[in-house]
Amino acid sequence: MKTALFLVARVIALTIILFACFAIAGPLVGQADSQTAEQAGASAVTLLAVCLVEAAILTHLILRSSWTGWRLMATVFFVYFGVTTFMSQIESAVFITRLPPGMLPRLFLMGAMIAAPFSVLAVLVLGKRKPEAVETQNHSRLAMPTSEWAWKLTVIAVTYVVLYFTFGYFIAWRNPAVLEYYAGIDEGSFLTHMGAELRNRPWLVPFQLMRALFWVALALPVIQMMKGQRLETAVTVAVLFGVLMTARLFLPNPYMPESVRMAHFVETGSSNFLFGLFLTWLLTAQRALGKLPIAQRAG
């Protein structure tokens, strides 16, 4: 009971720290919005809730890591900034064309200014500055030959593209608010929609294949450092991709209406969660051949 209360207290402390990071970074990069007192109060409550969710997710990641110190701090920054800022804003650069000049670099800078101090302070607050007394065994989950890496990365990339376009069409693109926001039309069927995408934006599939590999890069250190069984690691990566990635869609912004943000929350949250599960499950799968006795392998 005492341990649980201590953990809750640390999560609350990290929530306050993260809220302060947002409050400081926004004005420093020129992202302070002009709001009424009532709007500002509602936004603050929403931001506090988002900070609580993000702090809780990262607390689990840090406490269940076999790494410590600066190595863990750097990894938390890499994952946190990569998931919440880099992966979302590279899509903003492609799809949201109504951003004011200079806005995108400021969003990247703000993301870094939030993730950097929080990653360091979170590791310190959670007591992971020094190596643990009992050394954790070295994981070999990602040890596999080059040929296996090649086919698994190919399957992962193709799976991501299938999930991206399937969930994008059936959840987001068929929403009238989304169609209006992007000035699009519903072509009537998924296959017709994909045909139009390939004709009008032939670069989009290669772009999403590239994003799939970025997702893999973000998952690899998590898979390597996580304690526990394969299922826990897969769920952790899924939550990072599905929940941590989309939590900030609850924050109001003047460039995307709430109805569009919520459609993207359902679309991206569900597809990324499934993708995180699949990616981790496939990369950590032990080859059947490696489990067979030597005599059976030879036979």
N, C-alpha and C positions, 0 to 999 in steps of 0.2 A: 504493500500500500504506500509506504513511504517512498519507495523507488518510483512508483507510478506518479505520485504527486510531484516529485522532483523533476521527472521527465516533462510533465505538463507545464511546470513553471519555466523550464528551459525553452519549450516550444513557444510559450507566450512571450518570453524575452526576445526570442529570435523574430517573432512576428512584429514586435515593436521596433526592433533594429531594422528589419526590412522595410517597414512603413517609413521610418526615418530616412532610409536610403532613397526611397521614391521621392519623398518630400524635398530632399536636398538636391537630388540629381535633376529633377524636372526644371526648376527655375534656373539652375546653372547652365542648362543647354537651351534655355529659352522655350520650354514647353509648358509654362504656366498658362492655364486657361482663364479667360475672364468669365466667371460664373457668379450668380447670385449667392447670397448666404445659404439659402435653402438648397440650391444645387450643389454647392461646395460641401455641405454637410452630408448629403446623400452620397456624393462621390467618395468622401472620406470613409464612410461606412463600408461601401463596396470595396474600396482599396484595402481596407483593414481585413475584410473577409478573404480577399485574394491573397494577401500577404500571409494569412493564417494557413491557407491551403498550401502555398508554396513552401512555407517554413516547415510544415509537417512532412511534406514529401521529401524535402532535402534533409530533414532530421533523420528520417529512416535511412536514406542513402548513406549518410555519414556514419551513423551508429553501426550499420551493418557492413561497413567497409573494413577490409583487412589492411588497408593503407592508412597512414597517419601523417601528421606534420605537413610540410610544404607540398609534398607529393599529392596528398589528399586535397589540400586547398586549391592547387592548380587544377586538379581533376574536377572538383566541384564547380570551379569557375568555367572550365571548358564546357562541361555538360549544361550548366545553368544558362550561361550566355548563349551557347549554341542552340539549345532547345527553345528558349523564350524569346530570343532576339534574332539570331542569325537566320534560323530556318523559317521564321515567319516573315522577316523583313525582305529576304530575297524574293519572296512571292509578292510582297507589297510593291517592290520595284518593278515587277512585271505586270501586275494586274491593276493596281490602283494608280491611275494616271493623273488624279486630281490633287495629289499632294503638293503643297507649296514648295518653291525652290529651296533647296537646302534642308528640307524636313527629314529626308531619309538618313543622311549622315548624322543628324542630331539624334535620331531614334537609335542608331547603332551606338553612338557615344553614350547616350543615356542608359542603354542596356548594359554597357560595360561598367559604367559608374555605379550601377546598382549591384551587379554581380560580383565585381572585384572585392569591395569591402565586406559584403555579406559573406562571401565564401570563406574569407579569412576569419572573420568573427564567429561564424557558425562552427567551424572546426574547433576554435578555442573554447567557446561556450559549452560545446558538447564533450569537451575533455579528450579530444583526439589529437592533441599537439605532439605527444610523445608515443613511441611504440608501445604496444601492449606487453604486459609482463610475459604472457605466453604467446610465442610466435605462431601466427596462423600459417597453416600449410600453404605452400605455393600452388596456386591453381594452374592446371594445364588444360583448361576447358577449350582454349582456342588453338591448341597444338594440332595442326593437320597439314598434310602435304599441299603443295601449290595447286595441284589439279583439283583437290577437294575445295580449296578456297575459290577457285575459278567457277566451278559449277554452282556452288552455294551462293556466291555473290550474284551470279546471273539469275538464279531463281528468285533471290530476294529482290533484285531490281525490277524484274518483271512483275512479281507479286505486288510490289508497291504501286506500280503504274496501274495495274488492274484495280486495286483497291481505290486509288486516287480518283480514277475516272468513274468507276461504278458508284461510289458513295457521292462523288461530286455531282453526278447527274441525277440520281434518284432522290437524294436528300436536299441538295442545295439548288441545283439548276431548275428543278421543277417548282421551286418556291417563287411566286410572283414578285415578291420584294427583291429577291436576288436578281431575277431577270431584269427588272426595272433598273436596279442599281448599276448593273454592268451593261445596260442597253443591249441585252441579248434576246434571243427567241428560243422557244422550246420546239425543237425540230420534230417532235412527235414520238420518237423512239430512241433508245440508247444507241443502236447501230447507226441510225441516221445522224445522231448527234456526233458520234465519233468520226463519221465520214466528213462532216463539216469541220470538225476540229483539225483533222489531218490535212484538209485542203487549205483552210484559212490560217492555221497556225502550225505548220509542220515542225517547228522547233520545239513545241510544247512537250512532246513525248521524250525527246532526248534530254530536255531540261529536267523533267521529272525523274528520269533514270539517274541523272547526276545527283538530284536531291536524295534519291534512295541510298546512294553511296555515302552521302554526307550523314544520313541517319545511321548508317553502319558505323561510321567513324565515331559518332557520339555514343553508340552502344558499346563499343569494344572495351573502353576502360571500365565501364560499369560491370560488364560481364566478368572481366578479369579480376576486379577487386572485391566483388560481393562475396560475403560469407553465405552459408546456407546452401540449400538444395537448388537444383535447376529450376523448379517451379517458382520459388521465391525470386530468383534473379529475373525470370521471364516476366513476372507480374510487375516487378520494380521497373524494368525498362518500359513495359506497356503503360504504366502510370506516368512515367516521365514523359513519354511521347504523347499520350492521350489527354492527360489532365494538366500537367505542368505546361505543356505547349499551348493549351487553349484557355486556361483560367483567366488570362488577361482580356479575353474577349468580353468578359462581363464589365470591364471598365468602359464607361462612356467616352466616346471621342467624336469630334465634329466631322470626321471624314467617312464614317461608316454608321448607318442607322442601326438601332438596336435589333430590329427584325433580321437584318442581314448578318449581324454579328452572331445572333443566336442560331441562325441556320448554319453558319460556318462552325459554330461550337459543336453542334450535334454531328455534322458531317465529318469534321476533322478529328474531333475527340474519339468518335467510334472507330473510324478507319485507322487512325494512328495507334489506338490501343490494340486492335487486332494485329496490326503490322508489327508492333513491338513484341507481342507474344510470339508471333511466327518467326520473326528475325532471330530472337534469342533462342527459341526452341531448336531452330535449324542449326545455328552456329554452335550450339553446345551438344548437339546430337553425337553420340559415340557411334562410330561405325561398327556395324554388326561383326565385321571381320575381326576387329580388334578384340572382341569379346570371346571369340572361339578359341578352343585349345589349339596348340600348334599343330597337333596331328590332324585335326579337322581342317585347318587352313590349307595344309599340304594336300589333303585328299580332295 
